[in-house]
Amino acid sequence: MCLAIPMRIGEINGYLARCEAKGIERDVSLFMLQDDGIAVGDFVMVHVGYAIQKVAPADAESAWELFDEALGLIERTPN
C-alpha cells in the first residue's frame, strides 16, 4: 500500500521545495512535477520525499480531515 501526504509548498529552490503539513517541514523533490507549473503556496501530494501530484487546497484539507479522524480512532482503540 502507498500513502501520500498533502503538503503546502513554502519555498522552491530549483527542483527542491520546502513543504509543510501540520507544523512539520520537509524538503521535497519536485522533479516528477517539473512540467506542472508548481509555485509557492500550492499543495502537493508527497510520497517518499517526492511530490507526485498537485492538488487543490480543498482536497488537501479533506485528506487531512480523514487522516485526523483515522488517527483519532486509533488513539481511542484499546490495545
C-alpha positions in Angstrom: 0.0 0.0 0.0 1.2 3.5 -0.8 0.4 6.6 1.2 0.9 10.2 0.1 0.6 13.2 2.4 -0.7 16.6 1.3 1.8 19.4 2.0 1.9 23.1 1.2 4.9 24.5 -0.6 6.6 27.3 1.3 9.8 27.7 -0.7 11.2 26.5 -4.0 14.8 26.2 -5.0 15.2 24.5 -8.4 13.6 21.1 -8.1 13.6 21.1 -4.3 10.8 22.5 -2.3 10.4 23.1 1.5 7.0 21.9 2.3 4.8 22.0 5.5 2.0 20.0 6.9 0.7 20.2 10.4 3.7 22.2 11.6 6.2 19.6 10.2 8.6 20.8 7.4 10.3 18.6 4.9 12.5 19.0 1.8 10.6 17.5 -1.2 11.7 16.8 -4.7 9.7 18.5 -7.4 11.4 16.5 -10.2 8.4 14.5 -11.1 6.2 17.6 -11.5 8.7 19.8 -13.3 6.3 20.5 -16.2 3.2 21.2 -13.9 3.9 24.9 -13.1 4.3 24.4 -9.4 4.5 27.6 -7.3 4.9 28.6 -3.7 1.6 28.2 -1.9 0.5 25.2 -4.0 -0.5 21.9 -2.3 1.1 18.7 -3.5 0.8 15.1 -2.5 4.1 13.8 -1.2 5.2 10.2 -1.3 8.7 9.1 0.0 10.1 12.6 -0.5 8.7 13.2 -4.0 5.8 15.5 -4.9 3.7 13.2 -7.1 0.6 15.3 -7.8 -0.6 18.9 -7.4 -3.9 19.1 -5.5 -6.5 21.8 -4.8 -6.4 23.3 -1.3 -9.9 21.9 -0.5 -8.7 18.4 -1.5 -5.6 18.7 0.8 -7.9 19.8 3.7 -10.3 16.9 3.1 -7.4 14.4 3.1 -6.2 15.8 6.5 -9.7 15.6 7.9 -9.7 11.9 7.1 -6.2 11.3 8.5 -7.1 13.2 11.7 -10.3 11.1 12.0 -8.4 7.8 11.5 -5.7 8.8 13.9 -8.3 9.7 16.5 -9.9 6.3 16.1 -6.5 4.6 16.6 -5.8 6.6 19.8 -9.2 5.6 21.3 -8.9 1.9 20.5 -7.6 -0.2 23.5 -4.7 -2.4 22.8 
